Amino acid sequence: MEEFPRDFGSWELQESLSLTPYAQSVLECRSYLHRHYIHRESGKGVTVAVLVGPAGPIAVHTPEICYSARDYELHEERAQATIRLNEKQAHLWKTTLYPTGTVSNSVRVYYGWNDGRGWAAPQEPRFFFVGRRRLYKVQTVASLPAVSDAQEDPCIEFLEHFLPVLEYYLVLPTGPS
């Protein structure tokens, strides 16, 4: 993932970010990509994290858990989202969270996993990916205005361009684990 391009499509890298040593340890993260991108025309930003590690720790840490520890509240239950990727589709979870005590400054989060069979958002990822030695997780986060709709959600366009490029750089396992 170190070779992943700085810019792709209409998105340009604004900042490379680091995971804390604690997060890397808890997730048993072998490698990761954590970046903030800006869309050249709209100026909207998306932060993305791609993690690779053993299925157990990578599958069980969801944004609902992580953000609640940082004083965010779930605004809507997670829902399945389908992202178009050329000839195939990615299935991810989508949710919206607000900082505790406010309904402004919400964040939209998309996340899902890939074990070589495509991007998936299973109900129980811990069981779905059991026995897999390597698992990739993608998670995007974007700030939304107080009143938002799908037109203002930059994550969808970002993921439509990002995931095909990302798959080129992943070492996806084939066959049984």
N, C-alpha and C positions, 0 to 999 in steps of 0.2 A: 504493500500500500504506500510505501515511501515514494514510489514512482508516479503516484496519481497526479494528474496535471493540475497546475495552479488554477487555470481558467478552462472553461468548456462552455460551448454555446454562448448565451448572453450573460453567463455568470462569471464573476471574477472574484478571486480570493482577496479577502480583506485582512484576514488574520488567521494564523495557525494557533490552535489552542492546545493546552496540555491537560491530561487527566491527572488528578492527584495520585500520588503513590498509594494512598489508601484505596481509592477507587480501583486502580489497577490490581491491587492485591485482592480485594473483595471479589472482583469479577474474574480473577485469574486471567486477565487480559494479556494475550501474547503479543498482540499488535493492535494498533488503532489509528484512525484518522479522525481528527477533531478540528473542524474549520468553520469560519464564518464567511459566507459569500454574499455579494451584493449583485442584484440584477442591473445591468448597465443602463437600460432604458427607464425602468420604473423606480430604481433606487431602493426597492424592497430587499430586506435581508433575511437570510435563512442560516441557521447554525445547524451543522450536521455532525453526527458522530457515527463512525463505523467501528465496531468492536469485533475482534476475533478471539475465540478462546474455547474452552470446553463447554459443551452444551448445558450442563447443569447451571453454573453461575451466570452464563450469558442469557439463558432463557428465563430465569426467574426474576431478574431485576427489571421492573417495568417503570415507566415514567410516573405512573400514579403513586408508586411507593416512594420513588426518589424525590419527586416534587413536593409531596406532603411533608417530607422531612425538612424542606426549605420554605415552609410557610405558604404553600399553595393549596388551594382547595379545588376539588373536581367540580367543574361547572356542568359537564355533561358526561354521561356514561360513554365509555369507548364504543365506537361503531366501526364496522368493517368499511374500508375504503379500497377501491380498485384504481390502480394507476396504470395508464396505457404505456406500454413499452414496445414500440414497433409492432412486431408480430405476436407478442405475448403480453401478459398482465402481471402486475405485482399486487399482492393482497397484503394490506397493512392495516394496523389499528390507527384510528384517529380519535383524539380527545382534545378538549379545551379545558384549561385550568386558569384560575384567577388567584392573585395574591390574596392571602387571608384578609377578610374584612373589607374587600372592595369588589366592584364588578367592572372595573376598568383595568387596562394594562393586561389583558388576557394573553395567554400564549396558546398556540395551536401546535399540537405534537402529533407526529406520525411515527409509527415504529413497526418493525417486523423483523423476521429472521430468514436466513437462507442456509440450508445445509447441503446444497447442491441440487435440490429439487425445485428451486425457484423461491421467490419471496413469498412468505406465508405469514398469516396472523391466526394461528390456532387458538382456540379457547383455553387450552391447557398446554402451553408450550413446554413445560417441564416434562410432561408425559409424551407429547408429540415427538420431541427430539431425543427421547431417552436412547442411550447407546451411541449417539453420534459423538465422535471424538472432536470434531471441529464445527463451530457454528459461528455464523456472521450475524450481527445485529445492526440494523440501520435505524437511526432516530433523527428526525428533523424537528426543529423548534423555530417558530416565527412569532413575533409579537403581532397582535391584531388590534385594530382600533376598537373603541368601546362598542360600536355597532358594526358588525362584520357579517359578511356572507361569503359564499364560495369564490366570488369574483375578487375578493380582497385577500385570499389565502395564497401566499406565494409558494407554499410548500408543494402544491400539486405540480405546478410548472417546473419547479426545481427538481422534484423527483422524476418527472418524465424525462428530463435531460441527464440527471445525475446517475440514476441506476444503470442505464445501458453502458455508460462509460465505466462505472464502478465494476460491473461484472467482467469487463475486459481485464481488470487488474486483480481480480480475486482468484485465488487458487481453490476452485470448487471441487470437493470430493465427488467421485463418481462411484456408483454402486454402493453396496452395503458398507457400513462404517468399519 
